[in-house]
Amino acid sequence: MRVSSAAFIKRYGALSEKALSEPVTITRNGRNRLVLLSAEEFERMRRYEPAIRQRDQPQIPAGSVPAFAAVWDNPDDDGYDAL
């Protein structure tokens, strides 16, 4: 369900009840701004977040990164010593 922020303010009670069964998208100036959902659904999503982040991480095979690339992890190192 999608409603404007003005409609959400006017119909908070009914829309918060609706959010227990389905997400309610709140818009501002016609653009999606917020999503209201049940605490149960939010907790379910949080449980899966680490798995999703792990899945989305690029997998770089060990040994495929040049040794000098380690300087990229240190913003204070300009990298010239590794060359």
Buried (B, 14 or more C-beta within 10 A) or exposed (E): EEBBEEEBEEBEEEBEEBBEEEBBBBBEEEEEEEEBBBEEBEEEEEEEEEEEEEEEEEEEEEEEEEEEEEBEEEEEEEEEEEE
